[in-house]
Amino acid sequence: MKEKEILSLNEFFVEGKEQEKSHVLLHITEPSTKEEFEKGYFFAVCELNGAEQKHIFKLQNIIDEIENGYYETKDSEDKTALETILEKINQESYSFVHKDFLLHCVIGVAKEKELSLSSHGNPIVNLFHKKQNEEYKNIDLAKQMIDGNDEKQLFSQMIQGKINEGDFLFLGTPNIQKYFNDSRLEKIITTRPARQSAEHIERVL
């Protein structure tokens, strides 16, 4: 019998120097019940620039609502639970999308080998896919979502796919690109254990 494959999650948070200008939300749900394990891991990484405290609280409430709604909603024949919840959030949060502050956010669900993602703004969402020749291909999933985004909606595009054994998914906020370009991230992440990669990036930041 094949041993069950386990998804390895490595998270870290680095506090910035100018908290009055930028605020980051990091949220990962650790499933605790059989039903939650079947639904997978819900996660969100968001950065607000130039936002007031009321905007930060509002975004946290939105993320909480998506999380709770996802775990309480069943997939239908034509829509996943995440799609259903995001449609509801887009209708309810129309007024939250405006030009007074910048929002960069990616939310998603990792369920065994299945991955569902949606984003707003310009977060970092890189999938380092291991090819048959053992080399890696860097797939910019954020760009795929941005290309079809409706700026009037909070989460207008969702992509779904599979993450295979040996693949790495890196999520981050745009400011990380000041310190790591894509090629450097790829080299760090694909040449050492995931925990060591996370610790190295955290130390540099």
VMD Tcl script that draws the C-alpha trace (Angstrom):
set ca {
  {0.00 0.00 0.00}
  {1.38 3.38 -0.99}
  {2.01 5.76 1.89}
  {-0.32 8.74 1.81}
  {1.31 11.83 0.32}
  {1.36 14.82 2.62}
  {1.28 18.46 1.61}
  {4.06 20.44 3.28}
  {3.12 24.01 4.25}
  {5.81 26.46 5.35}
  {4.70 29.95 6.33}
  {6.43 33.02 7.71}
  {5.66 36.66 8.34}
  {8.17 39.51 8.26}
  {7.05 42.81 9.78}
  {7.79 45.85 7.64}
  {9.36 49.11 8.82}
  {6.49 51.38 7.79}
  {3.40 49.87 9.37}
  {1.36 53.02 8.79}
  {1.83 52.60 5.03}
  {1.48 48.84 4.59}
  {-0.33 46.00 6.34}
  {-0.17 42.27 5.58}
  {-2.68 39.54 6.43}
  {-1.53 35.91 6.46}
  {-4.18 33.25 7.03}
  {-3.95 29.45 6.75}
  {-6.65 27.12 8.03}
  {-5.40 23.88 9.58}
  {-8.18 21.29 9.10}
  {-9.16 19.67 12.39}
  {-12.14 17.47 11.49}
  {-12.70 14.74 8.91}
  {-15.02 17.05 6.98}
  {-12.46 19.86 6.94}
  {-9.67 17.53 5.79}
  {-11.88 16.49 2.88}
  {-12.27 20.18 1.94}
  {-8.52 20.85 2.16}
  {-6.47 23.83 3.35}
  {-7.87 27.33 2.88}
  {-5.28 30.13 2.72}
  {-5.01 33.87 2.10}
  {-2.06 36.26 1.71}
  {-2.96 39.94 1.39}
  {-1.19 43.29 1.46}
  {-2.89 46.68 1.83}
  {-0.97 49.86 1.07}
  {-2.25 53.24 2.26}
  {-5.30 51.72 3.94}
  {-7.04 52.92 7.06}
  {-7.73 50.66 10.02}
  {-11.36 50.27 8.98}
  {-10.21 48.84 5.63}
  {-7.93 46.35 7.38}
  {-10.78 45.18 9.63}
  {-13.10 44.92 6.63}
  {-10.63 42.79 4.69}
  {-10.12 40.49 7.68}
  {-13.89 40.06 7.93}
  {-14.08 39.25 4.21}
  {-11.36 36.60 4.53}
  {-13.11 35.10 7.56}
  {-16.41 35.04 5.67}
  {-14.81 33.27 2.69}
  {-13.18 30.70 4.98}
  {-16.35 29.95 6.95}
  {-18.51 29.90 3.83}
  {-16.15 27.56 2.01}
  {-16.15 24.94 4.76}
  {-19.93 25.17 5.18}
  {-20.82 25.03 1.46}
  {-20.96 21.94 -0.74}
  {-19.87 21.76 -4.36}
  {-22.73 21.80 -6.86}
  {-22.85 20.19 -10.30}
  {-21.61 23.32 -12.08}
  {-19.75 25.24 -9.34}
  {-17.26 24.48 -6.61}
  {-17.90 25.73 -3.08}
  {-15.16 28.34 -3.50}
  {-16.71 29.69 -6.70}
  {-20.10 29.99 -5.00}
  {-18.65 31.88 -2.03}
  {-16.56 34.23 -4.19}
  {-19.58 35.19 -6.28}
  {-21.41 36.10 -3.05}
  {-18.39 38.06 -1.75}
  {-18.06 39.98 -5.02}
  {-21.67 41.12 -4.77}
  {-21.41 42.08 -1.11}
  {-17.97 43.74 -1.29}
  {-18.45 45.86 -4.39}
  {-17.87 49.09 -2.43}
  {-14.59 47.75 -0.96}
  {-12.88 47.93 -4.37}
  {-11.82 51.55 -4.85}
  {-8.73 53.68 -5.46}
  {-8.15 55.04 -1.94}
  {-5.68 52.23 -1.21}
  {-3.89 49.41 -3.01}
  {-4.83 45.80 -2.34}
  {-2.80 42.79 -3.41}
  {-4.34 39.50 -2.35}
  {-4.38 35.82 -3.24}
  {-6.75 33.30 -1.70}
  {-7.12 29.63 -2.43}
  {-7.63 26.05 -1.43}
  {-5.17 23.16 -1.58}
  {-7.06 19.86 -1.57}
  {-4.78 16.85 -1.97}
  {-3.28 17.51 -5.43}
  {-5.96 19.98 -6.49}
  {-5.35 23.71 -6.30}
  {-7.90 26.53 -6.65}
  {-6.78 30.17 -6.63}
  {-8.18 33.65 -7.03}
  {-6.44 37.01 -6.68}
  {-6.75 40.77 -6.68}
  {-3.98 43.22 -7.56}
  {-0.46 41.90 -8.10}
  {0.50 39.26 -5.54}
  {3.33 36.80 -6.17}
  {1.95 33.39 -7.15}
  {4.67 31.19 -8.65}
  {4.33 27.49 -9.36}
  {7.69 25.79 -9.85}
  {6.69 22.71 -11.86}
  {9.12 19.80 -12.01}
  {9.46 18.50 -15.57}
  {10.43 15.00 -16.67}
  {14.05 16.05 -17.20}
  {14.20 17.11 -13.51}
  {14.39 20.80 -14.46}
  {11.81 23.28 -13.24}
  {9.44 25.52 -15.15}
  {8.32 28.70 -13.40}
  {4.62 29.31 -14.08}
  {3.36 32.78 -13.11}
  {-0.18 31.99 -11.96}
  {-0.78 35.59 -10.85}
  {-0.34 36.79 -14.43}
  {-2.86 34.22 -15.65}
  {-5.42 35.59 -13.19}
  {-4.59 39.27 -13.78}
  {-5.03 38.97 -17.56}
  {-8.76 38.39 -17.16}
  {-9.45 40.42 -14.03}
  {-12.41 42.75 -13.67}
  {-11.11 45.62 -11.51}
  {-14.63 46.31 -10.24}
  {-14.77 42.92 -8.51}
  {-12.70 41.72 -5.58}
  {-12.06 38.21 -6.93}
  {-13.19 38.03 -10.55}
  {-10.97 35.21 -11.85}
  {-10.38 31.74 -10.46}
  {-7.96 29.16 -11.79}
  {-7.86 25.47 -10.96}
  {-5.23 22.83 -11.57}
  {-3.09 20.14 -10.04}
  {0.11 20.38 -8.05}
  {2.24 17.29 -8.47}
  {4.81 15.59 -6.29}
  {8.03 17.60 -6.52}
  {6.26 20.86 -7.41}
  {6.56 24.00 -5.28}
  {4.03 26.82 -4.90}
  {5.28 30.19 -3.61}
  {2.82 32.88 -2.50}
  {3.88 36.33 -1.39}
  {3.26 40.05 -1.42}
  {4.66 42.33 -4.15}
  {7.33 43.93 -1.95}
  {9.22 40.61 -1.81}
  {10.25 41.27 -5.42}
  {12.47 44.10 -4.20}
  {14.72 41.44 -2.67}
  {14.13 38.30 -4.76}
  {13.56 38.07 -8.50}
  {11.89 34.98 -9.99}
  {15.13 33.23 -10.92}
  {16.60 33.65 -7.43}
  {13.39 32.41 -5.82}
  {13.40 29.39 -8.11}
  {17.02 28.53 -7.25}
  {16.41 28.82 -3.49}
  {13.14 26.91 -3.45}
  {14.02 24.05 -5.80}
  {17.50 23.22 -4.50}
  {16.87 22.69 -0.79}
  {14.19 21.29 1.55}
  {11.07 23.47 1.77}
  {11.59 24.38 5.43}
  {15.17 25.53 4.77}
  {14.01 27.59 1.78}
  {11.39 29.36 3.89}
  {13.89 30.04 6.68}
  {16.46 31.45 4.22}
  {13.96 33.80 2.56}
  {12.70 34.92 5.96}
  {16.24 35.71 7.17}
  {17.02 37.78 4.06}
  {13.77 39.75 4.34}
}
mol new
graphics top color blue
foreach p $ca { graphics top sphere $p radius 0.5 }
foreach p [lrange $ca 0 end-1] q [lrange $ca 1 end] { graphics top cylinder $p $q radius 0.2 }
display resetview
